[in-house]
Amino acid sequence: MGRRRLVFDYRSWKARVVAMELTSKLGRAIIGRMREKTYITASQLARDLNAPLPTVLYHLTRLRIAGLVEMYRGYGKRFRPVIYYKLSPSEVVIDLGGEKIERGGEGENRDRGGCDRERRGSKL
């Protein structure tokens, strides 16, 4: 299965959710732990990270809504229903609204935020 690219406009609420999770210490810890272990339950995450289960579930829900985490239903050791979480194989891009320019001869689009243009016109 290939990687998919998630592109968020910087003004969208999903971009804000992603940014908040990446700036949160626990959000980063959850993502880091999920990179180490493919399928993991919320209670395993809470135990491994020494965090309250409701807080871990809150972060997992936000990551799932943003599309960074996938949820799977399965059965545990005693054949009870269990929800497993897994990181989505995706790249996250937050579009800041820079203009796209065509590089001469290379045929690839690159983002340019306009810094060069602004710097040329100003007297620094």
C-alpha positions as a Python dict, from the first residue, in 0.01 Angstrom:
ca = {
    (1, 'M'): (0, 0, 0),
    (2, 'G'): (148, 334, -104),
    (3, 'R'): (175, 652, 93),
    (4, 'R'): (-91, 911, 43),
    (5, 'R'): (-43, 1282, 72),
    (6, 'L'): (-274, 1477, 301),
    (7, 'V'): (-279, 1843, 197),
    (8, 'F'): (-445, 2090, 431),
    (9, 'D'): (-508, 2457, 367),
    (10, 'Y'): (-354, 2646, 657),
    (11, 'R'): (-689, 2814, 728),
    (12, 'S'): (-879, 2485, 765),
    (13, 'W'): (-976, 2340, 1101),
    (14, 'K'): (-802, 2012, 1012),
    (15, 'A'): (-470, 2195, 969),
    (16, 'R'): (-523, 2348, 1313),
    (17, 'V'): (-591, 2006, 1464),
    (18, 'V'): (-275, 1862, 1305),
    (19, 'A'): (-70, 2159, 1425),
    (20, 'M'): (-208, 2130, 1778),
    (21, 'E'): (-132, 1758, 1792),
    (22, 'L'): (223, 1809, 1665),
    (23, 'T'): (287, 2084, 1920),
    (24, 'S'): (139, 1879, 2204),
    (25, 'K'): (394, 1674, 2397),
    (26, 'L'): (148, 1387, 2444),
    (27, 'G'): (32, 1407, 2081),
    (28, 'R'): (392, 1366, 1962),
    (29, 'A'): (449, 1084, 2212),
    (30, 'I'): (141, 899, 2083),
    (31, 'I'): (258, 934, 1723),
    (32, 'G'): (608, 820, 1821),
    (33, 'R'): (479, 513, 2006),
    (34, 'M'): (249, 425, 1716),
    (35, 'R'): (547, 436, 1480),
    (36, 'E'): (716, 169, 1695),
    (37, 'K'): (416, -62, 1720),
    (38, 'T'): (189, -114, 1420),
    (39, 'Y'): (-144, -196, 1587),
    (40, 'I'): (-203, -70, 1939),
    (41, 'T'): (-503, -13, 2165),
    (42, 'A'): (-575, 307, 2352),
    (43, 'S'): (-525, 133, 2686),
    (44, 'Q'): (-182, 5, 2575),
    (45, 'L'): (-87, 358, 2472),
    (46, 'A'): (-208, 500, 2803),
    (47, 'R'): (-10, 239, 2996),
    (48, 'D'): (308, 286, 2787),
    (49, 'L'): (296, 666, 2807),
    (50, 'N'): (175, 682, 3168),
    (51, 'A'): (-116, 904, 3065),
    (52, 'P'): (-487, 896, 3154),
    (53, 'L'): (-695, 684, 2916),
    (54, 'P'): (-954, 959, 2844),
    (55, 'T'): (-673, 1198, 2746),
    (56, 'V'): (-520, 941, 2511),
    (57, 'L'): (-863, 874, 2357),
    (58, 'Y'): (-909, 1249, 2306),
    (59, 'H'): (-581, 1275, 2114),
    (60, 'L'): (-652, 958, 1912),
    (61, 'T'): (-993, 1093, 1810),
    (62, 'R'): (-839, 1420, 1692),
    (63, 'L'): (-568, 1234, 1498),
    (64, 'R'): (-829, 1005, 1342),
    (65, 'I'): (-1052, 1295, 1234),
    (66, 'A'): (-750, 1463, 1073),
    (67, 'G'): (-675, 1140, 883),
    (68, 'L'): (-343, 1059, 1051),
    (69, 'V'): (-468, 753, 1239),
    (70, 'E'): (-684, 463, 1124),
    (71, 'M'): (-914, 264, 1351),
    (72, 'Y'): (-973, -112, 1323),
    (73, 'R'): (-1212, -332, 1515),
    (74, 'G'): (-1087, -670, 1626),
    (75, 'Y'): (-1096, -917, 1911),
    (76, 'G'): (-869, -935, 2214),
    (77, 'K'): (-724, -1230, 2403),
    (78, 'R'): (-1060, -1331, 2549),
    (79, 'F'): (-1244, -1270, 2221),
    (80, 'R'): (-1388, -943, 2343),
    (81, 'P'): (-1429, -660, 2092),
    (82, 'V'): (-1125, -432, 2088),
    (83, 'I'): (-1044, -120, 1887),
    (84, 'Y'): (-693, -105, 1743),
    (85, 'Y'): (-528, 211, 1614),
    (86, 'K'): (-266, 239, 1342),
    (87, 'L'): (-84, 535, 1185),
    (88, 'S'): (-197, 611, 831),
    (89, 'P'): (78, 574, 574),
    (90, 'S'): (63, 939, 475),
    (91, 'E'): (262, 1254, 427),
    (92, 'V'): (119, 1571, 578),
    (93, 'V'): (147, 1898, 387),
    (94, 'I'): (5, 2225, 516),
    (95, 'D'): (-43, 2457, 220),
    (96, 'L'): (53, 2811, 318),
    (97, 'G'): (-81, 2956, -6),
    (98, 'G'): (252, 3014, -181),
    (99, 'E'): (245, 3053, -557),
    (100, 'K'): (349, 2758, -772),
    (101, 'I'): (632, 2825, -1015),
    (102, 'E'): (767, 2607, -1293),
    (103, 'R'): (1141, 2551, -1276),
    (104, 'G'): (1309, 2589, -1611),
    (105, 'G'): (1380, 2256, -1776),
    (106, 'E'): (1312, 2035, -1476),
    (107, 'G'): (935, 2018, -1516),
    (108, 'E'): (852, 2012, -1147),
    (109, 'N'): (636, 2253, -952),
    (110, 'R'): (779, 2415, -644),
    (111, 'D'): (617, 2633, -385),
    (112, 'R'): (744, 2981, -335),
    (113, 'G'): (620, 3190, -51),
    (114, 'G'): (713, 3524, -207),
    (115, 'C'): (1002, 3601, 30),
    (116, 'D'): (1246, 3671, -255),
    (117, 'R'): (1004, 3909, -420),
    (118, 'E'): (944, 4098, -95),
    (119, 'R'): (1312, 4113, -11),
    (120, 'R'): (1405, 4252, -353),
    (121, 'G'): (1161, 4540, -316),
    (122, 'S'): (1256, 4635, 38),
    (123, 'K'): (1561, 4826, 151),
    (124, 'L'): (1716, 4609, 422),
}
